Amino acid sequence: MDNTILHMDLDTFFVSVERLHDSKLEGKPILIGGVSDRGVVAACSYEARAFGVHSAMPMKRAKELCPEAIQIRGNSGDYSKYSQDVTEIIKEAVPLYEKTSIDEFYIDLTGLDKFYSSYQMATELRQRIMKNTGLPISFGMSKNKTVSKVATGEAKPNNQIRIDYGKEKPFLAPLSVSKIPMVGEKTQRTLYSLGVKRIETIQEMPVELMEKVLGKNGVSIWKKANGIDNSAIVPYNERKSISTERTFDRDTIDVLKLKGIFLAMAENLAFQLRRGDKLTACVTVKIRYSDFNTYTLQSRLPYTSADHILIDRVMELFRKLYNRRLLVRLIGVRFSHLVSGGYQINLFEDAEEIINLYHAMDKIRDKYGDRKVMRAYGIGARTISRFNPFTGEPPPLLANRRQ
């Protein structure tokens, strides 16, 4: 029996979420990511890409290429929420799926044609996602992951493609070698230097030649170019940590500033935990100094999502880790060892007023945004990067991939 693998990818996901909140952004060039000169583009709209802008590009360069672009720092809480909404729709509809990023899914529909058309099912699933979330999404369907992923890229924006069995090689042949998953800029330059620009050329080459030029990586690329991919769908498991970082425009030694930002980071991540019905049992603090030496310190604690407990632990780790003699370039906080579960009141430590305060603050954040209410000490950190608390750095899946 031939496999039936569906690849679904939300189109320019961050941009699409922002446009749901502000219809005035429709049709305009959008840049999302760090807004300082040191920031990078995490995502951009198709209108911005027309100017040569792409993910992982320095924000300063992107603004030079597209001066009219609207810059948005982004809101990780919103992106996480919509990603979860889409995940829940897929989870309810299919027997086996793999979530490879915040906006990308592989789904195994093998054998379902015995009961129902797999393509029709995929079409209805896509329509359901768009109707329930308002987000555009594309898909590719074929017999394996590689061809389906490439097909999704060709389907964008907001469309769908099915590659019938036996048509994999003809479909791939006219495309650029850059379309092959795992072919980055360096590999592409190597292939171009050999006169290899289209996938068809690789299909015509002996695998031994590809191995000679690129080693084992060359063999993998040759197989993908020929539509060969036996990798299985890996059942989705929820992530085990969330994190956020801040790189300063100028290295700083301002202790009050550092404390304020650490507090804001801890407070925001604690809110993300509660919104996701998660608890953490491990806190890690990270500091990178001006000489680029990076240090981390972590501490275990009973499972919690309470601001006052997590903030105290973060500040304690900061005091232990901080070297006052050096300028600081970057700081970060990570909560790990996550489990599902709402925060339970500790009758020996928590006052009812604190729990009520959390509920009230979270309600305001859910309605008006996760930075609309915060502790006074952290107000100076309002410019904290909010776009990505889930990877700790500009995420490879968003900074290095085409949406």
C-alpha positions as a LaTeX table, in Angstrom:
\begin{tabular}{lrrr}
\hline
Residue & $x$ (\AA) & $y$ (\AA) & $z$ (\AA) \\
\hline
Met1 & 0.00 & 0.00 & 0.00 \\
Asp2 & 1.35 & 3.45 & $-0.94$ \\
Asn3 & 1.53 & 6.01 & 1.81 \\
Thr4 & $-0.55$ & 9.17 & 1.77 \\
Ile5 & 1.22 & 12.04 & 3.53 \\
Leu6 & $-0.32$ & 15.48 & 3.93 \\
His7 & 1.81 & 18.54 & 4.69 \\
Met8 & $-0.01$ & 21.64 & 5.98 \\
Asp9 & 1.59 & 25.04 & 6.53 \\
Leu10 & $-0.04$ & 28.23 & 7.77 \\
Asp11 & 0.75 & 31.04 & 5.31 \\
Thr12 & 2.98 & 33.81 & 6.72 \\
Phe13 & 1.61 & 32.78 & 10.11 \\
Phe14 & 2.78 & 35.68 & 12.29 \\
Val15 & 1.72 & 38.23 & 9.69 \\
Ser16 & $-1.68$ & 36.56 & 9.26 \\
Val17 & $-2.31$ & 36.65 & 13.02 \\
Glu18 & $-1.44$ & 40.35 & 13.17 \\
Arg19 & $-3.81$ & 41.04 & 10.28 \\
Leu20 & $-6.63$ & 39.28 & 12.12 \\
His21 & $-6.20$ & 41.88 & 14.86 \\
Asp22 & $-5.75$ & 44.84 & 12.51 \\
Ser23 & $-7.38$ & 44.70 & 9.07 \\
Lys24 & $-5.51$ & 47.88 & 8.08 \\
Leu25 & $-2.39$ & 45.71 & 7.69 \\
Glu26 & $-3.93$ & 43.85 & 4.75 \\
Gly27 & $-1.94$ & 44.27 & 1.55 \\
Lys28 & 0.89 & 46.17 & 3.24 \\
Pro29 & 4.53 & 45.11 & 3.67 \\
Ile30 & 4.97 & 43.78 & 7.21 \\
Leu31 & 8.15 & 42.94 & 9.14 \\
Ile32 & 7.92 & 41.01 & 12.41 \\
Gly33 & 10.81 & 40.54 & 14.83 \\
Gly34 & 13.31 & 42.63 & 16.77 \\
Val35 & 12.89 & 46.30 & 15.90 \\
Ser36 & 16.39 & 47.48 & 16.89 \\
Asp37 & 19.39 & 47.52 & 14.55 \\
Arg38 & 20.46 & 44.24 & 16.14 \\
Gly39 & 17.07 & 42.67 & 15.54 \\
Val40 & 16.34 & 40.16 & 12.81 \\
Val41 & 13.28 & 39.49 & 10.68 \\
Ala42 & 11.38 & 36.54 & 12.14 \\
Ala43 & 8.64 & 36.72 & 9.50 \\
Cys44 & 7.56 & 39.02 & 6.72 \\
Ser45 & 4.61 & 39.43 & 4.37 \\
Tyr46 & 4.65 & 38.56 & 0.68 \\
Glu47 & 4.51 & 42.30 & $-0.03$ \\
Ala48 & 7.82 & 42.76 & 1.84 \\
Arg49 & 9.39 & 39.76 & 0.09 \\
Ala50 & 8.81 & 41.47 & $-3.24$ \\
Phe51 & 11.55 & 43.91 & $-2.16$ \\
Gly52 & 14.03 & 41.12 & $-1.45$ \\
Val53 & 13.31 & 40.84 & 2.27 \\
His54 & 13.47 & 37.38 & 3.82 \\
Ser55 & 13.45 & 35.68 & 7.21 \\
Ala56 & 16.64 & 35.87 & 9.30 \\
Met57 & 17.67 & 39.10 & 7.56 \\
Pro58 & 18.89 & 41.90 & 9.88 \\
Met59 & 16.00 & 44.28 & 10.50 \\
Lys60 & 18.20 & 47.23 & 9.55 \\
Arg61 & 18.84 & 45.75 & 6.10 \\
Ala62 & 15.17 & 44.87 & 5.65 \\
Lys63 & 14.20 & 48.49 & 6.32 \\
Glu64 & 16.75 & 49.65 & 3.76 \\
Leu65 & 15.23 & 47.36 & 1.15 \\
Cys66 & 11.66 & 48.19 & 2.09 \\
Pro67 & 11.46 & 51.60 & 3.84 \\
Glu68 & 7.65 & 51.58 & 3.73 \\
Ala69 & 7.39 & 48.33 & 5.70 \\
Ile70 & 5.46 & 48.34 & 8.95 \\
Gln71 & 7.54 & 46.92 & 11.81 \\
Ile72 & 5.84 & 44.84 & 14.50 \\
Arg73 & 7.64 & 43.29 & 17.43 \\
Gly74 & 5.07 & 40.51 & 17.61 \\
Asn75 & 3.25 & 38.75 & 20.41 \\
Ser76 & 4.24 & 35.19 & 21.24 \\
Gly77 & 1.13 & 34.64 & 23.32 \\
Asp78 & $-1.16$ & 35.31 & 20.36 \\
Tyr79 & 0.87 & 33.12 & 18.02 \\
Ser80 & 0.93 & 30.29 & 20.53 \\
Lys81 & $-2.84$ & 30.53 & 21.04 \\
Tyr82 & $-3.66$ & 30.37 & 17.33 \\
Ser83 & $-1.16$ & 27.56 & 16.81 \\
Gln84 & $-2.87$ & 25.60 & 19.55 \\
Asp85 & $-6.28$ & 26.29 & 18.02 \\
Val86 & $-5.12$ & 24.82 & 14.70 \\
Thr87 & $-3.48$ & 21.89 & 16.47 \\
Glu88 & $-6.71$ & 21.04 & 18.26 \\
Ile89 & $-8.66$ & 21.04 & 14.99 \\
Ile90 & $-6.13$ & 18.68 & 13.39 \\
Lys91 & $-5.95$ & 16.49 & 16.49 \\
Glu92 & $-9.71$ & 15.95 & 16.44 \\
Ala93 & $-9.79$ & 15.13 & 12.71 \\
Val94 & $-6.88$ & 12.76 & 12.02 \\
Pro95 & $-5.44$ & 9.61 & 13.60 \\
Leu96 & $-1.73$ & 10.51 & 13.34 \\
Tyr97 & 0.02 & 13.86 & 12.94 \\
Glu98 & 3.42 & 15.44 & 13.52 \\
Lys99 & 3.79 & 19.09 & 14.46 \\
Thr100 & 7.23 & 20.22 & 13.30 \\
Ser101 & 6.90 & 23.91 & 14.15 \\
Ile102 & 4.44 & 26.44 & 15.43 \\
Asp103 & 2.80 & 26.60 & 11.99 \\
Glu104 & 3.67 & 23.38 & 10.18 \\
Phe105 & 2.18 & 19.87 & 10.29 \\
Tyr106 & 2.61 & 16.45 & 8.67 \\
Ile107 & $-0.44$ & 14.18 & 8.68 \\
Asp108 & $-0.58$ & 10.48 & 7.82 \\
Leu109 & $-3.74$ & 9.66 & 5.87 \\
Thr110 & $-2.51$ & 6.26 & 4.65 \\
Gly111 & $-5.34$ & 3.76 & 4.16 \\
Leu112 & $-8.16$ & 6.23 & 4.67 \\
Asp113 & $-9.15$ & 5.99 & 1.01 \\
Lys114 & $-10.77$ & 2.68 & 1.92 \\
Phe115 & $-13.37$ & 4.68 & 3.80 \\
Tyr116 & $-13.12$ & 8.19 & 2.46 \\
Ser117 & $-11.18$ & 10.18 & $-0.15$ \\
Ser118 & $-7.96$ & 11.36 & 1.50 \\
Tyr119 & $-7.80$ & 14.43 & $-0.73$ \\
Gln120 & $-11.40$ & 15.34 & 0.03 \\
Met121 & $-10.72$ & 14.89 & 3.74 \\
Ala122 & $-7.64$ & 17.14 & 3.51 \\
Thr123 & $-9.62$ & 19.75 & 1.61 \\
Glu124 & $-12.37$ & 19.78 & 4.23 \\
Leu125 & $-9.80$ & 19.95 & 7.04 \\
Arg126 & $-8.16$ & 22.96 & 5.41 \\
Gln127 & $-11.54$ & 24.66 & 4.98 \\
Arg128 & $-12.40$ & 23.97 & 8.63 \\
Ile129 & $-9.15$ & 25.52 & 9.83 \\
Met130 & $-9.67$ & 28.65 & 7.74 \\
Lys131 & $-13.30$ & 28.99 & 8.84 \\
Asn132 & $-12.65$ & 28.47 & 12.55 \\
Thr133 & $-9.45$ & 30.54 & 12.87 \\
Gly134 & $-9.59$ & 33.02 & 10.00 \\
Leu135 & $-6.04$ & 32.04 & 9.03 \\
Pro136 & $-4.91$ & 31.12 & 5.49 \\
Ile137 & $-3.30$ & 27.68 & 5.18 \\
Ser138 & $-1.87$ & 25.66 & 2.29 \\
Phe139 & $-1.22$ & 21.96 & 1.83 \\
Gly140 & 0.58 & 19.49 & $-0.36$ \\
Met141 & $-0.30$ & 15.80 & $-0.59$ \\
Ser142 & 1.83 & 12.96 & $-1.96$ \\
Lys143 & 3.30 & 9.63 & $-0.92$ \\
Asn144 & 6.04 & 11.07 & 1.34 \\
Lys145 & 7.13 & 14.03 & 3.45 \\
Thr146 & 9.62 & 15.56 & 1.03 \\
Val147 & 7.33 & 15.76 & $-2.00$ \\
Ser148 & 4.41 & 16.95 & 0.11 \\
Lys149 & 6.47 & 19.74 & 1.69 \\
Val150 & 7.73 & 20.92 & $-1.69$ \\
Ala151 & 4.17 & 20.75 & $-3.03$ \\
Thr152 & 2.95 & 22.97 & $-0.21$ \\
Gly153 & 5.58 & 25.54 & $-1.13$ \\
Glu154 & 4.35 & 25.49 & $-4.71$ \\
Ala155 & 0.72 & 25.76 & $-3.58$ \\
Lys156 & 1.28 & 28.94 & $-1.57$ \\
Pro157 & $-0.25$ & 31.32 & $-0.99$ \\
Asn158 & $-3.47$ & 29.85 & 0.40 \\
Asn159 & $-3.94$ & 26.91 & $-1.95$ \\
Gln160 & $-3.50$ & 23.14 & $-2.23$ \\
Ile161 & $-1.77$ & 20.60 & $-4.50$ \\
Arg162 & $-1.93$ & 16.83 & $-4.82$ \\
Ile163 & 0.91 & 14.91 & $-6.47$ \\
Asp164 & $-0.39$ & 11.58 & $-7.76$ \\
Tyr165 & 1.55 & 8.35 & $-7.27$ \\
Gly166 & 4.28 & 7.98 & $-9.88$ \\
Lys167 & 4.31 & 11.70 & $-10.70$ \\
Glu168 & 6.85 & 12.70 & $-8.04$ \\
Lys169 & 9.91 & 13.02 & $-10.30$ \\
Pro170 & 8.15 & 14.97 & $-13.09$ \\
Phe171 & 6.73 & 17.35 & $-10.48$ \\
Leu172 & 10.14 & 18.01 & $-8.90$ \\
Ala173 & 12.21 & 18.11 & $-12.12$ \\
Pro174 & 11.69 & 21.74 & $-13.27$ \\
Leu175 & 12.06 & 23.24 & $-9.78$ \\
Ser176 & 15.15 & 24.97 & $-8.39$ \\
Val177 & 17.48 & 22.85 & $-6.25$ \\
Ser178 & 16.80 & 25.37 & $-3.47$ \\
Lys179 & 13.32 & 23.85 & $-3.17$ \\
Ile180 & 14.76 & 20.60 & $-1.79$ \\
Pro181 & 14.43 & 20.47 & 2.00 \\
Met182 & 17.89 & 20.61 & 3.67 \\
Val183 & 19.50 & 22.51 & 0.75 \\
Gly184 & 20.71 & 25.74 & 2.33 \\
Glu185 & 22.58 & 28.67 & 0.81 \\
Lys186 & 26.02 & 27.04 & 1.11 \\
Thr187 & 24.91 & 23.78 & $-0.55$ \\
Gln188 & 23.03 & 25.73 & $-3.20$ \\
Arg189 & 26.18 & 27.70 & $-4.07$ \\
Thr190 & 28.15 & 24.47 & $-4.33$ \\
Leu191 & 25.58 & 22.96 & $-6.69$ \\
Tyr192 & 25.36 & 26.17 & $-8.73$ \\
Ser193 & 29.16 & 26.17 & $-9.13$ \\
Leu194 & 28.78 & 22.74 & $-10.74$ \\
Gly195 & 26.09 & 24.02 & $-13.07$ \\
Val196 & 23.37 & 22.25 & $-11.13$ \\
Lys197 & 20.43 & 24.64 & $-10.82$ \\
Arg198 & 17.37 & 22.45 & $-11.44$ \\
Ile199 & 16.30 & 19.32 & $-9.63$ \\
Glu200 & 16.12 & 17.54 & $-12.97$ \\
Thr201 & 19.91 & 17.75 & $-13.25$ \\
Ile202 & 20.34 & 15.96 & $-9.93$ \\
Gln203 & 17.87 & 13.31 & $-11.04$ \\
Glu204 & 20.08 & 12.64 & $-14.07$ \\
Met205 & 23.30 & 12.45 & $-12.02$ \\
Pro206 & 24.61 & 9.19 & $-10.56$ \\
Val207 & 24.25 & 9.08 & $-6.80$ \\
Glu208 & 27.99 & 8.33 & $-6.53$ \\
Leu209 & 28.81 & 11.75 & $-7.97$ \\
Met210 & 26.57 & 13.52 & $-5.47$ \\
Glu211 & 28.24 & 11.57 & $-2.67$ \\
Lys212 & 31.67 & 12.53 & $-3.97$ \\
Val213 & 30.78 & 16.21 & $-4.00$ \\
Leu214 & 28.69 & 16.49 & $-0.82$ \\
Gly215 & 29.36 & 13.29 & 1.12 \\
Lys216 & 26.44 & 11.59 & 2.89 \\
Asn217 & 24.49 & 14.81 & 2.57 \\
Gly218 & 24.74 & 14.43 & $-1.19$ \\
Val219 & 23.13 & 11.00 & $-1.05$ \\
Ser220 & 20.21 & 12.39 & 0.98 \\
Ile221 & 19.76 & 15.27 & $-1.47$ \\
Trp222 & 19.85 & 12.87 & $-4.44$ \\
Lys223 & 17.13 & 10.73 & $-2.86$ \\
Lys224 & 14.92 & 13.74 & $-2.13$ \\
Ala225 & 15.44 & 15.05 & $-5.66$ \\
Asn226 & 14.20 & 11.70 & $-6.94$ \\
Gly227 & 11.15 & 11.78 & $-4.68$ \\
Ile228 & 12.52 & 9.09 & $-2.35$ \\
Asp229 & 11.78 & 9.60 & 1.35 \\
Asn230 & 10.88 & 6.80 & 3.74 \\
Ser231 & 10.86 & 8.89 & 6.92 \\
Ala232 & 7.88 & 8.20 & 9.14 \\
Ile233 & 5.44 & 10.56 & 10.81 \\
Val234 & 6.64 & 11.17 & 14.37 \\
Pro235 & 3.65 & 11.55 & 16.74 \\
Tyr236 & 3.46 & 15.05 & 18.13 \\
Asn237 & 4.63 & 15.67 & 21.68 \\
Glu238 & 4.12 & 18.96 & 23.41 \\
Arg239 & 7.25 & 20.98 & 24.08 \\
Lys240 & 8.92 & 20.71 & 27.46 \\
Ser241 & 10.13 & 24.29 & 27.88 \\
Ile242 & 9.39 & 27.93 & 27.10 \\
Ser243 & 11.91 & 30.74 & 27.08 \\
Thr244 & 12.61 & 34.32 & 26.06 \\
Glu245 & 15.71 & 36.42 & 25.50 \\
Arg246 & 16.59 & 40.09 & 25.13 \\
Thr247 & 19.61 & 41.42 & 23.24 \\
Phe248 & 20.38 & 45.03 & 24.15 \\
Asp249 & 20.91 & 47.75 & 21.55 \\
Arg250 & 23.89 & 48.77 & 23.66 \\
Asp251 & 25.64 & 46.59 & 26.20 \\
Thr252 & 24.63 & 47.66 & 29.68 \\
Ile253 & 25.73 & 47.53 & 33.30 \\
Asp254 & 22.53 & 49.14 & 34.62 \\
Val255 & 21.49 & 46.78 & 37.41 \\
Leu256 & 18.03 & 48.29 & 37.84 \\
Lys257 & 17.36 & 47.89 & 34.13 \\
Leu258 & 18.50 & 44.28 & 34.20 \\
Lys259 & 16.36 & 43.48 & 37.22 \\
Gly260 & 13.32 & 45.12 & 35.66 \\
Ile261 & 13.65 & 43.15 & 32.45 \\
Phe262 & 14.24 & 39.86 & 34.27 \\
Leu263 & 11.11 & 40.51 & 36.31 \\
Ala264 & 9.09 & 41.28 & 33.17 \\
Met265 & 10.41 & 38.14 & 31.48 \\
Ala266 & 9.50 & 35.92 & 34.41 \\
Glu267 & 6.08 & 37.52 & 34.77 \\
Asn268 & 5.26 & 37.13 & 31.07 \\
Leu269 & 6.42 & 33.50 & 30.90 \\
Ala270 & 4.42 & 32.67 & 34.04 \\
Phe271 & 1.34 & 34.07 & 32.31 \\
Gln272 & 2.09 & 31.93 & 29.24 \\
Leu273 & 2.25 & 28.88 & 31.52 \\
Arg274 & $-1.13$ & 29.60 & 33.07 \\
Arg275 & $-2.74$ & 30.34 & 29.71 \\
Gly276 & $-1.48$ & 26.99 & 28.43 \\
Asp277 & $-2.48$ & 25.14 & 31.62 \\
Lys278 & 1.17 & 24.31 & 32.28 \\
Leu279 & 3.39 & 24.08 & 35.35 \\
Thr280 & 7.17 & 24.30 & 35.49 \\
Ala281 & 9.64 & 22.64 & 37.84 \\
Cys282 & 12.91 & 24.15 & 36.61 \\
Val283 & 14.03 & 27.78 & 36.12 \\
Thr284 & 17.13 & 28.78 & 34.14 \\
Val285 & 18.69 & 32.24 & 33.88 \\
Lys286 & 21.12 & 33.16 & 31.10 \\
Ile287 & 23.56 & 36.08 & 30.81 \\
Arg288 & 25.86 & 36.88 & 27.88 \\
Tyr289 & 28.51 & 39.49 & 28.52 \\
Ser290 & 30.11 & 41.95 & 26.11 \\
Asp291 & 33.02 & 39.55 & 25.54 \\
Phe292 & 30.39 & 37.00 & 24.30 \\
Asn293 & 31.03 & 34.60 & 27.17 \\
Thr294 & 27.68 & 33.11 & 28.15 \\
Tyr295 & 26.71 & 31.72 & 31.55 \\
Thr296 & 23.60 & 29.94 & 32.77 \\
Leu297 & 22.34 & 28.87 & 36.17 \\
Gln298 & 19.29 & 26.75 & 36.89 \\
Ser299 & 17.26 & 25.72 & 39.90 \\
Arg300 & 14.60 & 23.09 & 40.53 \\
Leu301 & 11.41 & 23.92 & 42.43 \\
Pro302 & 7.98 & 22.39 & 43.12 \\
Tyr303 & 5.66 & 22.52 & 40.08 \\
Thr304 & 4.14 & 25.98 & 39.83 \\
Ser305 & 2.98 & 28.75 & 37.51 \\
Ala306 & 2.78 & 31.45 & 40.18 \\
Asp307 & 4.34 & 34.83 & 39.44 \\
His308 & 5.64 & 35.50 & 42.92 \\
Ile309 & 7.39 & 32.12 & 43.19 \\
Leu310 & 8.93 & 32.17 & 39.72 \\
Ile311 & 9.96 & 35.83 & 39.86 \\
Asp312 & 11.69 & 35.29 & 43.20 \\
Arg313 & 13.60 & 32.31 & 41.82 \\
Val314 & 14.64 & 34.18 & 38.68 \\
Met315 & 15.89 & 37.14 & 40.71 \\
Glu316 & 17.76 & 34.82 & 43.07 \\
Leu317 & 19.55 & 33.16 & 40.14 \\
Phe318 & 20.35 & 36.55 & 38.63 \\
Arg319 & 22.01 & 37.71 & 41.85 \\
Lys320 & 24.14 & 34.57 & 41.95 \\
Leu321 & 25.10 & 34.72 & 38.28 \\
Tyr322 & 25.68 & 38.43 & 37.67 \\
Asn323 & 29.25 & 39.74 & 37.43 \\
Arg324 & 29.13 & 43.48 & 38.02 \\
Arg325 & 32.50 & 44.11 & 36.39 \\
Leu326 & 31.32 & 43.34 & 32.85 \\
Leu327 & 28.82 & 44.89 & 30.47 \\
Val328 & 25.85 & 42.67 & 29.61 \\
Arg329 & 24.88 & 41.99 & 25.98 \\
Leu330 & 22.01 & 39.52 & 26.36 \\
Ile331 & 19.84 & 38.04 & 29.09 \\
Gly332 & 17.29 & 35.24 & 29.05 \\
Val333 & 14.92 & 33.13 & 31.13 \\
Arg334 & 13.73 & 29.58 & 30.50 \\
Phe335 & 11.10 & 27.47 & 32.28 \\
Ser336 & 11.47 & 23.75 & 31.64 \\
His337 & 10.25 & 20.33 & 32.85 \\
Leu338 & 6.74 & 21.43 & 31.88 \\
Val339 & 3.69 & 19.36 & 32.69 \\
Ser340 & 0.00 & 19.92 & 32.12 \\
Gly341 & $-2.04$ & 21.19 & 35.04 \\
Gly342 & $-3.55$ & 24.35 & 36.44 \\
Tyr343 & $-1.92$ & 26.06 & 39.38 \\
Gln344 & $-3.21$ & 24.80 & 42.71 \\
Ile345 & $-3.41$ & 27.10 & 45.70 \\
Asn346 & $-0.80$ & 26.30 & 48.33 \\
Leu347 & $-2.77$ & 26.74 & 51.54 \\
Phe348 & 0.46 & 27.30 & 53.48 \\
Glu349 & 1.94 & 30.00 & 51.27 \\
Asp350 & $-0.68$ & 31.67 & 49.08 \\
Ala351 & $-3.29$ & 34.13 & 50.20 \\
Glu352 & $-6.63$ & 34.06 & 48.40 \\
Glu353 & $-6.03$ & 37.67 & 47.39 \\
Ile354 & $-2.95$ & 36.61 & 45.38 \\
Ile355 & $-4.88$ & 33.95 & 43.46 \\
Asn356 & $-7.71$ & 36.39 & 42.76 \\
Leu357 & $-5.14$ & 38.93 & 41.59 \\
Tyr358 & $-3.66$ & 36.40 & 39.15 \\
His359 & $-7.08$ & 35.60 & 37.75 \\
Ala360 & $-7.90$ & 39.29 & 37.30 \\
Met361 & $-4.54$ & 40.09 & 35.68 \\
Asp362 & $-4.76$ & 37.11 & 33.34 \\
Lys363 & $-8.28$ & 38.08 & 32.31 \\
Ile364 & $-7.06$ & 41.57 & 31.36 \\
Arg365 & $-4.09$ & 40.12 & 29.46 \\
Asp366 & $-6.27$ & 37.68 & 27.54 \\
Lys367 & $-8.60$ & 40.48 & 26.49 \\
Tyr368 & $-6.19$ & 43.35 & 25.86 \\
Gly369 & $-2.74$ & 41.79 & 25.38 \\
Asp370 & $-0.11$ & 40.25 & 27.60 \\
Arg371 & 1.71 & 43.55 & 28.28 \\
Lys372 & $-1.32$ & 45.62 & 29.28 \\
Val373 & $-0.91$ & 44.86 & 32.98 \\
Met374 & 2.36 & 44.22 & 34.77 \\
Arg375 & 4.26 & 44.91 & 37.97 \\
Ala376 & 5.48 & 48.49 & 38.34 \\
Tyr377 & 9.11 & 47.35 & 38.67 \\
Gly378 & 8.98 & 45.87 & 35.18 \\
Ile379 & 7.35 & 48.83 & 33.42 \\
Gly380 & 10.74 & 49.98 & 32.16 \\
Ala381 & 11.01 & 46.72 & 30.28 \\
Arg382 & 7.94 & 47.28 & 28.10 \\
Thr383 & 10.12 & 47.04 & 25.02 \\
Ile384 & 11.05 & 43.48 & 25.94 \\
Ser385 & 10.99 & 41.16 & 22.96 \\
Arg386 & 7.72 & 39.25 & 23.09 \\
Phe387 & 7.72 & 37.48 & 19.79 \\
Asn388 & 9.30 & 34.22 & 20.84 \\
Pro389 & 9.24 & 32.85 & 24.38 \\
Phe390 & 9.21 & 29.27 & 23.14 \\
Thr391 & 12.68 & 28.76 & 21.69 \\
Gly392 & 14.95 & 31.18 & 23.47 \\
Glu393 & 16.42 & 32.55 & 20.24 \\
Pro394 & 15.11 & 33.56 & 16.82 \\
Pro395 & 13.51 & 30.23 & 15.96 \\
Pro396 & 15.09 & 28.27 & 13.14 \\
Leu397 & 11.70 & 27.18 & 11.99 \\
Leu398 & 10.65 & 30.79 & 11.49 \\
Ala399 & 13.91 & 32.56 & 10.86 \\
Asn400 & 15.30 & 30.10 & 8.35 \\
Arg401 & 12.31 & 28.79 & 6.44 \\
Arg402 & 9.99 & 30.06 & 3.74 \\
Gln403 & 6.41 & 30.48 & 4.81 \\
\hline
\end{tabular}
